[in-house]
Every structure is written in C-alpha cells, then in structure tokens.
Amino acid sequence: MMKRTWLTPRAAAAALSGVLLAAPAGAFDIGAMTEAERDAFGEAVRGYLMENPEVLVEAITVLEQRQFEQQAGDDQALIAMNAEQIFTDGHSWVGGNSDGDVTVVVFMDYRCGFCRQAHPETEALVAGDGNIRYVLKEFPILGEQSLLASRFAISVHQMEGDEAYKRAHDALMEMRGDVTIESLQRLATELGHDGPSLVSHMNTEAVNRILRENAQLAEQLRISGTPTFIVDDQMVRGYVPLEGMEQIVAAAREE
C-alpha cells in the first residue's frame, strides 16, 4: 500500500501557491496526482478554508462581481440588438422630456406590488430631473387581472390618446380591489370616457398586437419579472429606491 503524505493546511496552501506561481499558466494538474496525494491535498485545503473562512467570502465576492460584469455585458448586447423596439417602437407611451439626454424604459405590471412601489418614485425621478425621456411598456405577467388592466390601458391609449392613457395608467397603479370588466367600466366613467366602447376595444387585434410585441421583446431581452428598467444601455432588474435610480441615471450620463 502506498504511504499517504499528509500536509498541514498552511503547508498545502503554501505549496499550492508555489506551484501556481512557479509554473506556467495552466501547468498545475491535479489529475497528475496519485489518489493518495489528491486525498491529502483535499483534506489540507479543506482544513485551511475552515481555519480561514474569510478566503471563501473573498472568493465569493470576486465570483459575484465577475458574474455581475458578465450579466451587464450580456444585457448591453441585448439592448443594442433590440434598441429600436425598446426606445422607439411607435406604440408605447412616451413622457418626460422627449429630448432628454437619458431614456428610462419601464416594463411593468399593474398588479405587481414592487411596480406600485416604484411608480411614485419613478415619477419623482423624472419630474425632479427634468431631462429624462420616460417610456412605459405594458407587460402583464401576473394573471388575468394584470392582463385585463393592460388591455384597458392600451385601449385608452389607442382611443383617447397620450394624456388619457397616463391618467388611466396612474389610476390603475393606485387601484384597490379586483380588476374586472365592471370595475374597469366604472373607472372609464370616472375618467370621462365611454366605458362600453373601451371595453369592447380591449380584445381587438390592435391591442393583441401590442401585448404580443411587448412579450416577444421581453423574451428577447430575457426579462421575466417586473419592474424591469432599461436606463440607456443598462438593464435594472427589480425595484430600486429613488436614490439608487438617481445614481444609475447619473452614471449613464457619465458614459
């Protein structure tokens, strides 16, 4: 039987460092060790990490940073490939400063709690900045009530125009209770519109087309949750407080 060679944890770490520093890149080959040597090496490394857990924390931090950078690079490529559909699709509501130097696009769902939380803060961001172009994307993914709300909002946009859409959008974001055909007809009346006409328009191909195009765009961008923000060439997945969004906009201006 082959005699095992046991190394202390610190000796193993020192030996590994020496091998990696002295050898050409990729020359260290654990596969060249004998089974006994691999066992000894593994036990020594485990012991070292148990004695020095901060090494694991540091390694995880580096890994997460690399993953974040990789994701950001992938997102930028996806945004560049789909820029026209994201920023100038011809059917999404556009507000804020139409000539703004930064564009903020929001994929949202009216039944999403984080979308509701983000809504007043995004409005404050746009109003307080004064130089942001603001685009809303209907992306109902949380069930039938989400879909009804988006169909209603799109119907208002198509039949009544931009200002009416924004009023309906704000009202739907603040709406309590279930979204039903009856509640939407009441909302239409409160907003001064013809409820039956709007509801009748909700299932037309014109509305279906926008929902379909938005869903296809989200799939191409690998967006699966709401809210999702696009700030120029950066994807922001999930709710970010106002202060954080201000920092993201400021960073976009510096690029």
C-alpha positions in Angstrom: 0.0 0.0 0.0 1.2 3.5 -0.9 2.1 5.6 2.1 0.0 8.8 2.4 1.8 12.1 2.6 -0.2 14.4 4.9 0.3 18.2 4.7 -0.7 20.8 7.2 -3.3 23.2 5.9 -0.8 26.1 5.8 1.8 23.9 4.1 -0.8 22.9 1.5 -1.7 26.5 0.8 1.9 27.5 0.5 2.7 24.5 -1.7 -0.2 25.3 -4.0 0.8 29.0 -4.2 4.3 28.0 -5.0 3.2 25.6 -7.8 0.9 28.1 -9.3 3.4 31.0 -9.2 6.3 28.9 -10.4 4.6 27.0 -13.2 3.3 28.4 -16.5 -0.4 29.2 -16.6 -2.5 26.0 -16.7 0.5 23.8 -15.7 -0.9 22.8 -12.4 -2.6 19.5 -12.9 -4.4 17.8 -10.0 -5.1 14.9 -12.3 -1.4 14.1 -12.3 -1.5 13.4 -8.6 -1.9 9.9 -7.2 -5.2 9.1 -5.4 -3.4 9.3 -2.0 -1.9 12.7 -2.9 -5.3 14.0 -4.1 -6.9 12.9 -0.8 -4.2 14.5 1.2 -4.4 17.7 -0.8 -8.1 17.9 -0.5 -8.0 17.4 3.3 -5.3 20.1 3.6 -7.3 22.6 1.5 -10.4 21.9 3.5 -8.6 22.4 6.7 -7.1 25.7 5.5 -10.5 27.0 4.5 -12.1 26.0 7.8 -9.3 27.9 9.6 -9.6 30.9 7.2 -13.2 31.3 6.1 -12.6 34.8 5.0 -10.9 33.3 2.0 -14.3 31.9 0.9 -16.0 35.2 1.4 -13.4 36.9 -0.7 -13.7 34.3 -3.4 -17.5 34.5 -3.5 -17.3 38.3 -3.7 -14.9 38.1 -6.7 -17.2 35.5 -8.3 -20.3 37.6 -7.9 -18.5 40.6 -9.3 -17.5 38.6 -12.4 -21.0 37.3 -12.8 -22.4 40.9 -12.5 -20.0 42.2 -15.1 -20.8 39.3 -17.4 -24.5 39.9 -17.0 -24.1 43.6 -17.6 -22.2 42.9 -20.8 -24.8 40.5 -22.0 -27.6 43.0 -21.2 -25.8 45.7 -23.1 -25.5 43.5 -26.2 -29.2 42.6 -26.0 -30.2 46.2 -25.6 -28.1 47.2 -28.7 -29.7 44.4 -30.8 -33.2 45.5 -29.8 -32.8 49.3 -29.5 -35.4 50.3 -31.9 -38.1 48.2 -30.3 -37.1 49.3 -26.8 -36.8 53.0 -27.4 -38.9 53.9 -30.5 -41.5 51.2 -31.1 -44.2 53.7 -32.1 -46.8 52.4 -29.8 -45.5 52.8 -26.2 -46.4 55.9 -24.2 -43.5 58.4 -24.0 -43.4 61.1 -21.4 -40.9 63.2 -19.5 -38.6 65.3 -21.7 -38.9 64.0 -25.3 -35.4 65.4 -26.0 -33.9 64.1 -22.7 -30.3 63.0 -22.6 -31.2 59.8 -20.8 -34.1 57.4 -21.5 -35.7 55.3 -18.8 -37.9 52.5 -20.0 -40.1 50.5 -17.6 -41.6 47.1 -18.2 -44.4 47.0 -15.6 -47.5 45.1 -14.4 -50.4 46.8 -12.7 -50.8 44.0 -10.1 -47.1 43.9 -9.2 -46.5 45.2 -5.7 -43.0 46.4 -6.5 -44.2 48.1 -9.6 -46.7 50.0 -7.5 -43.9 50.9 -5.0 -41.6 52.0 -7.8 -44.3 54.1 -9.6 -44.4 57.3 -7.5 -40.6 57.2 -7.1 -40.0 56.9 -10.9 -42.5 59.7 -11.4 -40.5 61.8 -8.8 -37.2 60.8 -10.6 -38.5 62.0 -14.0 -40.1 65.2 -12.6 -37.2 66.1 -10.4 -34.5 65.5 -13.1 -36.2 67.3 -16.0 -34.0 65.8 -18.6 -35.2 62.2 -18.7 -37.2 60.6 -21.6 -39.7 58.2 -20.0 -41.2 55.1 -21.7 -43.8 52.7 -20.4 -44.1 49.1 -21.6 -47.2 47.1 -20.8 -46.0 43.7 -19.6 -48.8 41.8 -17.8 -47.4 38.6 -16.4 -49.3 38.1 -13.1 -52.5 36.6 -14.2 -55.9 37.5 -15.7 -56.4 40.7 -13.7 -53.0 42.0 -14.9 -54.0 41.2 -18.5 -57.3 43.0 -18.2 -55.7 46.1 -16.7 -53.2 46.3 -19.5 -55.8 45.7 -22.2 -57.8 48.6 -20.7 -54.8 50.9 -20.6 -53.8 50.1 -24.2 -57.4 50.7 -25.3 -57.5 54.1 -23.6 -54.2 54.9 -25.3 -55.4 53.9 -28.8 -58.9 55.5 -28.5 -58.2 58.6 -26.3 -54.5 59.5 -26.7 -51.4 60.0 -24.6 -52.9 62.2 -21.8 -55.8 59.9 -21.2 -53.5 56.9 -21.2 -51.3 58.5 -18.5 -54.3 59.2 -16.3 -55.6 55.7 -16.7 -52.1 54.3 -16.0 -51.8 56.2 -12.8 -55.3 55.2 -11.7 -54.6 51.5 -12.4 -51.4 51.7 -10.4 -53.4 53.0 -7.4 -56.5 50.9 -7.9 -57.5 48.7 -5.0 -59.7 45.7 -5.2 -60.1 43.2 -8.1 -59.7 44.2 -11.7 -62.9 43.2 -13.5 -64.8 44.3 -16.6 -67.3 46.0 -14.3 -64.6 47.9 -12.3 -62.9 49.0 -15.5 -66.1 50.3 -16.8 -66.6 52.3 -13.6 -63.0 53.6 -13.9 -63.6 54.6 -17.5 -66.7 56.6 -16.4 -64.7 58.3 -13.6 -62.1 59.3 -16.2 -64.7 60.7 -18.5 -64.7 58.0 -21.2 -67.2 55.7 -22.8 -66.8 52.6 -20.8 -68.6 50.1 -23.1 -66.6 51.3 -26.1 -63.3 51.0 -24.3 -64.1 47.5 -23.0 -65.3 46.5 -26.5 -61.9 47.5 -27.9 -59.9 45.6 -25.3 -59.9 42.3 -27.3 -59.2 43.7 -30.7 -56.2 42.6 -32.8 -54.7 46.2 -32.4 -54.5 45.6 -28.6 -53.3 41.9 -29.0 -50.5 43.0 -31.3 -49.0 45.4 -28.7 -49.2 42.8 -26.0 -47.6 40.2 -28.3 -44.8 42.5 -29.4 -44.0 43.6 -25.8 -43.9 39.9 -24.7 -41.7 39.0 -27.6 -39.4 41.9 -26.8 -39.2 40.9 -23.1 -38.3 37.4 -24.1 -35.5 38.6 -26.4 -34.2 40.7 -23.5 -34.5 37.8 -21.1 -36.9 39.8 -18.9 -39.0 37.6 -16.8 -40.1 39.9 -13.9 -41.4 43.3 -13.1 -40.5 46.0 -12.7 -37.6 45.9 -15.1 -35.9 49.2 -16.1 -33.7 50.0 -19.0 -31.6 53.1 -18.5 -29.9 53.8 -21.8 -27.7 50.7 -22.2 -28.1 49.3 -18.7 -30.7 46.8 -17.5 -32.0 47.1 -13.9 -34.0 44.0 -12.9 -36.3 44.7 -10.0 -37.3 47.6 -7.7 -34.6 50.2 -6.9 -35.3 53.0 -4.5 -35.3 56.6 -5.8 -31.8 57.4 -4.6 -30.5 54.3 -6.3 -32.2 55.2 -9.6 -30.8 58.7 -9.4 -27.3 57.2 -9.1 -28.0 54.9 -12.1 -29.1 57.9 -14.2 -26.1 59.9 -13.2 -23.8 57.0 -14.1 -25.5 56.8 -17.5 -24.7 60.5 -18.2 -21.1 59.9 -17.4 -20.6 57.2 -20.0 
